[in-house]
Amino acid sequence: MKAIPAPGIRFLRSFSRDSWYRGLILVLTFLCYTTFHLSRKPISIVKSELHSNCSSRGPNPNNGSNSTTWCDWKPFDQDNYKELFGALDNAFLVAYAIGMYISGIFGERLPLRYYLSAGMVLSGLFTALFGLGYYWKVHQLWYFVVVQLLNGLAQTTGWPSVVTCVGNWFGKGKRGLIMGIWNSHTSVGNILGSLIAGAWVSTAWGLSFIVPGIIIAAMGVVCFLFLIEYPEDVDCSPPLHHIASSDEKGLEAGHDISDGSLNVSTNSRENIIDMSENVKEPTEDREAISFISALRIPGVVEFSFCLLFAKLVSYTFLYWLPLYIVNVAHLTAKEAGDMSTLFDVGGIAGGILAGLISDYTGGRATTCCAMLILAAPMLFLYNYIGQNGLAISIVMLIICGGLVNGPYALITTAVSADLGTHECLQGNSKALSTVTAIIDGTGSVGAALGPLLAGLISRSSWDNVFYMLISADVLACLLLSRVVFKEIRGWSGCYTRKRGSCMTLTHPVVLDTK
C-alpha cells in the first residue's frame, strides 16, 4: 500500500507542468531585470561622494590645507560638477534611448536567450570598468563618459527581451496584475543597487560599481543556461492573447482597434479562453513586423509620448533624489541613499496597484491618467513639507514613488504587451519586441532629458526642478486624453446598451511584415 504523500509534495503536484515552466520564466526574467536596475543605481549614490563638502571632514590629512574640494574626485571638484554629472547621466540615457529603437528590431530577429545573455555580460563589464576608474586613478571625464555610453547601449538588450519573453508565456487574462507584480523588479533592483553601492560609497566607491557589475554578468550566465523563449520550445501550451465575445463564434479579439483604446469590460473578461486550450502555433511561422507597421498599431504613439514625460519624472528621481536629500536634508551619502529607497518601495506598491485597477476596470489609459493627476500635487507637497520631519519624509516618498512609478510600470509592461499582441497582428506575437522598444525608447528620450534638465535647473533652485517635474506629469496626462475619452465612452456605451459585452468587434487590420 502506497503511503500518502507529504502535504508539501501534494501541493507541488497540484501545479501543472505548464505552470511550473511559466513560474520559472517569471522568476528568471524578474531576476534578470532586477540586476539591470541594480547596476544602474550606483551612479546616483556615488555622486555625493565624487563631489562633497570636504570642509565637514576637516583639513586635508596629506598637507593640512582647508580646501573645500580636497576630498573630491577630479574632474568633479569644480563648480560645474552638476553639469558634469548631467553629462554622465546623458551619456548613458541618450545611448540607451537611441539604441532601444535598434534593439527591438534585433530582438525580433535573434534568439532572445543569446541576445539577452550577451547584453547582461557586456553591461557587467562596462559597469565594472566605471568602478575600476577608482583603482586606476582615472581623472579624465572622457573615460567615464565613454563607459557610460557603452553601458547604455548594452543595457538596451534587456527590456525588449524580458517583456517579449513574458508576453510569449502569459495571455491577457490578468496581465496587468501579473506584470504589475513582476515589474517590481525595477524598484527591487534600485533598492538593492542603493544598498550595495552605499556599503562602499564612503570607503572605496569603485566597489559600488564593480560588485553590481559582477552580479549582472553572473545573472547573464544563468539566463543563458535556463531561459526559454517560447512555450512551444518545451511542448507547453501557448497563451491566448485575445478575448472571445459572448456573441461571437471562434477566436474573435476584444479590442476596438479603430480608436486605440484598451477597453475590456467585466462581462467580456469572463470569456477569456484558458491558455492551455489554445492551439499551438509553430515558432518558425512567426515573422517580425516592420518598424512603421508597429507604429500603426492603435495606441502605440499615444502611450509612447505619455511615457516620455512619465519616465522623465521617474528617472530624475532615480539619478538626483539622493543628491537632493543630501543638499536639502543635510544627510550623509549613505543615509541619503538609504532614504531614497523609500521612493522605490512606493514604486512597487504603485505598479501592483496600477495593474490591479486596470485589470478590474479594463482602462489602462484611465488608470495611468488618474495616477498622474494625483502625482502632481504630491510632488509639490513633498518639495515643501517633505523635509519637515522623518515621518513626513518617509510617507511622502512612498506616496510619490507609487504615483510616479505606477503609470510608468503599467505602460512599459501590460500596455506594451497588450499592444504587441494586438488583434490587428493576427496572432503574430513577434511584434512584441519592436513595440516594447518603440514605447520604451521614446520614454528613454524623456529619461535622458529629465536628469539633464535637473542638473541645469538645480543651479538656480530645487523648487524649479519640481515645477519642471509637475509640468511633465500634466503633459503626460494630456497626451493620453484621447484614449481615456474612448475608454470612458466605451464604458458609457456598455451601460446604455446593457449588453453582455462592451467590445466593438472589427475586422483585423493586416500589417506589413516585411
Disulfide bonds with the S-S distance in Angstrom:
Cys54-Cys71 2.00
Cys369-Cys477 2.37
Cys494-Cys502 2.05
